[in-house]
Amino acid sequence: MRCFAEPCANGGVAVVRVLIADDHALIREGLRKILTMEPGIRVVGEVDNGQAAVDFVRREPVDVVLLDVSMPVMNGVEACRQIKQAKPGVAVVALTIHDQDEYLFEMIRAGVSGYILKDVSPDKLVETIRGVARGESFIPPQLATKIFQEFSRLAERNNPDGLTERELEVLRLVAAGASNREIASTLYISEKTVKNHLSNIFQKIGVTDRTQAALYALKHRLVRL
């Protein structure tokens, strides 16, 4: 671990304090050289494993952590999770060679603010650091597409038959035992409209009556017992 305590180079104006966490010394050196040339950014330390990153953040003031995903002792996903638990205000940027979905989604779930590949340009790296320090998020466009695809997949899994929001509302009320009149009153629609929704719902989910529809809603966790 290396900890740096040089004074601010811009006359005391607040700077973005960056911790570099990577198990490859050459990468740490390259990142430090890039960042030390940037006004308003100061590298406050370097560590070579995830546990050391967590310990450093708990002990020293840090604004942004550049965190390698694959590290010894503790991987980047768990390190990110613990950093965010200990210091929610610290922004974590995953810096990795991996563009596989599982790394991206795991880091997002852990609370990462940015996810960039190690072939990123120096300008984009600096831009990302400044952005996450302001509270912004950054995902490369080629990876953002994967996120939207995952959201679509999850939505389809939770609503496999493509019910509309209104149809879901009607189905939940059916599962709760509401009559057509009660559904109409609750949703401020006519009973005829309720019947039309039910007809569409039955057709989409492949059932023929209210009981089967209620069972469908329970099976797909659209309602809670």
Salt bridges, closest charged atoms under 4 A:
ASP22 OD1 - HIS24 ND1 3.36
ASP22 OD2 - LYS118 NZ 2.84
ASP23 OD1 - HIS24 ND1 3.24
GLU29 OE2 - LYS33 NZ 3.12
GLU38 OE1 - ARG130 NH2 3.32
GLU46 OE1 - ARG28 NE 3.51
GLU46 OE2 - ARG32 NE 2.26
GLU60 OE2 - ARG59 NE 3.60
ASP63 OD2 - ARG17 NE 2.91
ASP68 OD1 - LYS118 NZ 3.48
GLU78 OE1 - ARG81 NH1 2.59
ASP101 OD1 - LYS146 NZ 3.34
GLU127 OE1 - LYS124 NZ 3.33
GLU136 OE2 - ARG134 NE 3.25
GLU150 OE2 - ARG153 NH2 2.73
GLU167 OE1 - LYS204 NZ 2.88
GLU169 OE1 - ARG166 NH1 2.85
GLU191 OE2 - ARG181 NE 3.60
